[in-house]
Amino acid sequence: MRLAAVPALLIAGLSGAQAQGLAQGAKEGAARGENAAGPLGAVVGGAIGAAVGTANGLLGIDRRERFRIYALAERRPSFAYAGTVRAGAVLPENGVVYYDVPSEFALSGYNYTIVNDHPVLVDPRTRRIVEVID
């Protein structure tokens, strides 16, 4: 049972968006690994699944490029941000315009904006960038 806790420990230090992808990847990887090789397979599968889930982010690999193209095609003005554009950065309270994410991307609860010419997903309650779409 100790080995099953490894994916949970990985989740502890991540931002909300990273943790969501990591948790889902860890869960799916652990289930597949356990089916293939028992408890040890669950640990290995969970760790690999966690890494893949984090890399995919909220949009996943399949929708990421489509969203980037969509956001840039909208030709929204870019907000000039003095800090580093990265997940976890909190945007200022004033001056940033947020836009709804189309329902086809299935990201209810998030908005997007353009920061330093990069589309970013934002948690509208906290103004925190949850994913930079490059």
Secondary structure, DSSP 8 states (H G I E B T S, - for coil): -TGGGHHHHHHTTS-HHHHHHHHHHHHHHHHHHHHHHHHHHHHHHHHHHHHHHHHHTTTHHHHHHHHHHHHHHTT---B--SS---TT-B--SSS---EE--GGG--TT-EEEEETTEEEEEETTTTEEEEE--
